[in-house]
């Protein structure tokens, strides 16, 4: 297998306090429908437009985990760690703050909160990022703490 092509940045190139912003994506009703099919979550809150007209939301809404998946995808599309990230170690402190609605245009925004060299894998660094997904009304839909492993710059031999 080939090593991934590095277009992103190594651990050493990323600084605590650095802010990164993604491009935007508009969520369509079809996206919500497809996610219901992929996840198997056909809850009425996501699938029954007529029933949801009388709800506190006034319409059907997207899955919270769909919002997380969209945020992760928007983060990846920035290419800031393409070829250097090895894995997401976890998502912590996830909070769903506002519903994701069909027609919302969303953007991922995050700040590198902490970084350290992995004790068990010294060729990797661990980043902790404070992340949020916001819509066109500047409402925060989702917040969370993303922990990921990033390659360190290879030592010249």
Protein Blocks (a to p, Z undefined) as FASTA:
>chain_A
ZZdddfbdcfklpcghiacddddddddfklmmmmmmmnopacfklmmmmlmmmmmnopac
ddfklmmmmmmmmmmmnommgokagbdfbdehiacfbdcdehiacddddddfbdcddfkl
mmbccdddddddddfkopafbgcddddddddddddZZ
